């Protein structure tokens, strides 16, 4: 259900060229005129420029660029994803906040987003540096009606949705490094972290974390990442509006998720392989017991890595450490 403030923004946005009386807003929202005035003041704190005139009413003069739960709603064309958002100016991790919200029965499609993370993390508890107002740091709460063993497919699905959004929004040519990284010019610009709470045969919820470097300059990247990581700014020379980028990502994610739920993983698989990094090339796969060179053929119908060993044997791997950059040791 939309919040009162979200509905207020939509009413004002639809009538930008004319005033709407306080009484008309009060009737439409089923709140008092004093409550309408209080909501207006909260919107002004978010950066909305609102004009109010006696005997005429209110109208929005300009919309803020900064990110908040309110501003994210304006221009977001989704049916369920991001219709409820939790915004933090700073938080240790959006994953932490999302897990807590999910345990408190936050709705399917709730988005947790932050200007800054102080303890951001990726797969295998690797740290993720999340500079303030430089990137997209968000987590999405999902309650999918799929079996728990299929949950890893959601990482691959999310990568496709993110790659699609970046290609359309920025004109870049992203590649997906199995299973969860987005590369530009061979350097990491985004990562995806999927975490699940489930019983044996039922998922209670899934949290999809997305970290995307957007307006980082070289000096904004951690010293040990320089040369291995990049950002949209470094790749395009342009500064990007975070809010608009987030909206495009959410719209792409909702569409791709619905295709996955309606049609299963095969359609996602074909799209993933179009972005697949190093498909057709030699890589080195490492498990706890073995290490071997192999040709990366693609992914299977259930999302496993398909490799062809040097003796022609085909193997499927669901979990492995892959050496993608043998020559330069990245």
C-alpha positions in Angstrom: 0.0 0.0 0.0 1.3 3.4 -0.9 2.2 5.8 1.9 0.3 9.1 2.3 3.3 11.0 1.3 3.8 9.0 -1.9 0.2 9.6 -2.8 0.7 13.3 -2.1 3.7 13.5 -4.4 1.8 11.8 -7.2 -1.1 14.2 -6.9 1.1 17.2 -6.9 3.3 15.8 -9.7 0.2 15.2 -11.9 -0.9 18.8 -11.6 2.4 20.6 -11.8 1.0 23.5 -13.8 -1.8 24.4 -11.5 -2.4 24.8 -7.8 -4.3 22.3 -5.7 -6.1 23.5 -2.7 -5.4 22.2 0.8 -9.0 21.1 1.1 -8.8 19.1 -2.1 -5.6 17.4 -0.9 -7.2 16.8 2.5 -10.2 15.1 0.8 -8.1 13.1 -1.6 -5.8 11.8 1.1 -8.4 11.6 3.9 -6.3 13.6 6.3 -6.7 17.0 7.9 -5.5 20.2 6.3 -3.0 20.6 9.1 -1.6 17.1 8.3 -1.3 18.2 4.6 0.8 21.2 5.7 3.0 19.0 7.9 3.6 16.6 4.9 4.5 19.7 2.8 7.2 20.7 5.3 8.6 17.2 5.3 8.8 17.2 1.5 10.7 20.5 1.7 13.2 18.9 4.0 13.8 16.3 1.3 14.6 19.1 -1.2 11.2 19.6 -2.9 10.5 23.2 -3.7 6.8 23.8 -3.0 4.9 27.0 -3.4 1.9 27.6 -1.3 -0.5 30.5 -1.8 -3.6 31.5 0.2 -6.9 30.8 -1.6 -5.0 28.9 -4.3 -3.2 26.0 -2.7 0.0 24.2 -3.3 2.2 23.2 -6.3 5.6 21.7 -6.8 8.1 24.0 -8.5 11.1 21.6 -8.6 12.1 18.1 -7.6 15.3 17.3 -5.6 18.2 15.3 -7.0 19.1 13.7 -3.7 18.0 10.3 -2.8 15.4 9.6 -0.1 12.4 7.3 0.4 10.2 10.1 -1.0 12.2 11.2 -4.0 12.8 7.7 -5.2 9.0 7.3 -5.7 8.8 10.2 -8.3 9.6 8.7 -11.7 9.7 5.1 -10.5 7.5 3.0 -12.8 7.2 -0.3 -11.1 4.2 -2.2 -9.8 5.6 -3.6 -6.6 9.3 -3.3 -6.5 10.4 -0.3 -4.5 6.9 0.8 -3.6 8.1 0.6 0.0 11.6 1.9 0.7 13.9 2.3 3.7 16.5 5.0 3.2 19.5 5.5 5.4 22.0 8.3 5.1 24.6 6.0 6.6 24.4 2.3 7.8 26.9 -0.5 8.4 25.2 -2.5 5.6 21.9 -2.4 3.8 21.9 -6.2 4.1 21.8 -5.9 7.9 18.8 -3.5 7.7 17.0 -5.7 5.1 17.4 -8.9 7.1 15.9 -7.1 10.2 13.0 -5.6 8.1 12.4 -9.0 6.5 12.2 -10.7 9.9 9.6 -8.0 10.8 7.6 -9.0 7.8 8.5 -6.2 5.4 6.7 -6.7 2.1 8.0 -8.5 -1.0 9.8 -5.9 -3.1 10.9 -3.7 -0.2 14.1 -1.8 -1.0 16.7 -0.7 1.5 19.0 1.9 0.2 21.8 4.0 1.7 24.0 7.0 0.8 26.9 5.2 2.5 27.8 1.9 4.0 30.5 1.6 6.7 30.7 -2.2 6.7 29.7 -3.1 3.2 30.4 -6.7 2.2 30.4 -9.1 -0.7 30.6 -12.8 -1.2 32.6 -14.8 1.4 32.5 -11.8 3.7 34.9 -9.8 1.6 34.6 -6.1 2.3 33.0 -3.7 -0.1 34.0 0.0 0.1 30.9 2.1 -0.2 31.8 5.8 -0.6 29.2 8.3 0.5 26.8 9.4 -2.3 29.2 8.0 -4.9 27.4 4.7 -5.7 24.3 2.6 -5.4 24.2 0.6 -2.2 20.9 -1.2 -1.8 19.2 -4.5 -0.8 16.0 -5.9 -2.2 13.7 -8.1 -0.1 12.0 -10.9 -2.1 9.6 -13.6 -1.0 9.7 -15.9 -4.1 7.6 -19.0 -4.3 10.5 -21.2 -5.5 12.3 -24.1 -3.8 15.4 -23.1 -1.7 17.8 -25.1 -4.0 16.9 -22.7 -6.8 17.9 -19.5 -4.9 21.3 -19.3 -6.5 19.5 -18.6 -9.8 18.4 -15.3 -8.3 22.0 -14.1 -8.3 22.3 -14.8 -12.0 18.9 -13.3 -12.7 19.9 -10.1 -10.8 23.1 -9.8 -12.7 21.2 -9.9 -16.0 18.8 -7.2 -14.8 21.6 -5.0 -13.6 23.6 -5.5 -16.9 20.5 -4.7 -18.9 19.9 -1.5 -16.9 23.6 -0.3 -17.2 23.7 -1.0 -21.0 20.5 1.0 -21.6 21.1 3.8 -19.1 24.8 4.5 -19.7 25.6 3.0 -23.1 28.4 0.9 -21.6 29.1 -2.7 -22.4 28.9 -4.6 -19.2 30.0 -8.2 -18.8 29.0 -10.7 -16.1 31.7 -12.6 -14.3 30.2 -15.7 -12.8 28.4 -15.7 -10.6 27.9 -12.2 -9.2 30.2 -9.5 -10.6 29.6 -6.9 -13.3 32.7 -5.8 -15.2 33.4 -2.8 -17.4 36.6 -2.8 -19.4 37.6 -6.0 -17.5 37.3 -4.2 -14.1 34.8 -4.8 -11.4 32.1 -2.1 -11.1 29.3 -3.9 -9.3 28.7 -6.9 -7.2 25.7 -8.9 -6.1 25.2 -10.7 -2.8 22.3 -13.1 -2.3 21.4 -14.3 1.2 18.4 -16.5 2.1 16.4 -17.5 5.1 14.6 -20.7 4.5 13.2 -23.9 5.9 13.9 -27.3 4.2 11.3 -26.9 1.5 10.2 -23.2 1.7 11.9 -19.9 1.3 10.9 -17.3 4.0 12.7 -14.5 2.3 15.7 -13.7 0.1 17.8 -10.5 0.3 19.6 -9.4 -2.9 22.3 -6.9 -2.2 23.6 -4.7 -5.0 26.7 -2.5 -4.8 27.6 -0.3 -7.8 30.4 2.1 -8.2 28.9 5.2 -10.0 30.7 8.5 -9.5 34.0 7.3 -8.0 37.1 8.9 -9.2 40.3 6.9 -9.0 41.2 8.3 -5.6 37.8 7.3 -4.3 38.7 3.6 -4.8 40.5 1.7 -2.1 44.2 1.6 -2.8 44.3 -2.2 -3.2 41.4 -2.0 -5.7 42.9 0.7 -8.0 43.6 -1.0 -11.3 41.1 -3.8 -10.6 37.9 -1.8 -10.0 36.3 1.0 -11.9 33.1 3.1 -11.9 30.6 4.5 -14.4 32.3 7.9 -14.1 35.8 6.5 -14.9 34.4 4.5 -17.9 32.3 7.3 -19.4 33.7 10.6 -18.1 30.2 11.6 -17.0 28.6 12.2 -13.6 25.4 10.2 -13.2 22.3 11.0 -11.2 22.0 8.2 -8.5 18.2 8.4 -8.2 17.5 8.0 -11.9 20.0 5.1 -12.1 18.4 3.4 -9.2 14.9 3.8 -10.7 16.1 2.2 -14.0 17.8 -0.7 -12.1 14.6 -1.4 -10.2 12.4 -1.2 -13.3 14.8 -3.7 -15.1 14.9 -5.9 -12.0 11.1 -6.1 -11.7 10.6 -7.0 -15.3 13.4 -9.6 -15.3 12.2 -11.2 -12.0 8.7 -11.5 -13.3 10.0 -13.2 -16.5 12.0 -15.6 -14.3 9.0 -16.5 -12.1 6.7 -16.9 -15.0 9.0 -18.8 -17.4 11.7 -20.3 -15.3 15.5 -20.0 -15.7 16.1 -21.0 -19.4 15.2 -17.6 -20.8 17.4 -15.9 -18.2 20.2 -18.3 -19.1 20.3 -17.2 -22.7 20.5 -13.6 -21.8 23.2 -14.2 -19.1 25.4 -16.0 -21.7 25.2 -12.9 -24.0 26.9 -11.0 -21.2 29.1 -13.9 -20.0 32.7 -12.9 -19.3 35.4 -15.2 -20.8 32.8 -17.6 -22.4 34.8 -19.7 -25.0 38.1 -18.9 -23.3 40.4 -20.9 -21.0 40.2 -20.3 -17.2 41.4 -22.1 -14.1 38.9 -23.7 -11.7 39.9 -24.5 -8.1 38.0 -26.6 -5.7 39.0 -27.9 -2.2 40.5 -31.0 -3.8 41.6 -30.1 -7.2 42.7 -27.4 -9.7 42.6 -27.6 -13.5 42.5 -25.5 -16.7 39.3 -25.7 -18.7 37.4 -23.9 -21.4 34.4 -22.0 -20.1 31.4 -23.1 -22.2 28.6 -21.2 -20.4 26.0 -22.0 -17.7 23.6 -24.9 -17.4 19.8 -24.8 -17.2 20.0 -24.6 -13.5 22.8 -22.0 -13.4 25.9 -24.2 -12.9 29.2 -23.3 -14.5 29.9 -25.6 -17.5 33.6 -26.3 -18.2 35.4 -28.5 -20.8 38.6 -29.9 -19.4 41.8 -30.3 -21.5 41.0 -34.0 -22.1 37.5 -33.1 -23.5 35.5 -34.0 -20.4 32.5 -31.7 -19.6 32.0 -30.7 -15.9 29.4 -28.7 -14.1 30.4 -26.7 -11.1 28.0 -25.1 -8.6 30.7 -23.7 -6.3 34.3 -23.0 -7.1 37.0 -20.4 -7.1 37.8 -19.3 -10.6 41.1 -17.7 -11.7 39.9 -15.5 -14.5 43.0 -13.4 -15.0 45.9 -15.9 -15.0 48.4 -13.6 -16.8 48.2 -10.5 -14.6 47.2 -12.2 -11.4 44.1 -10.1 -10.8 
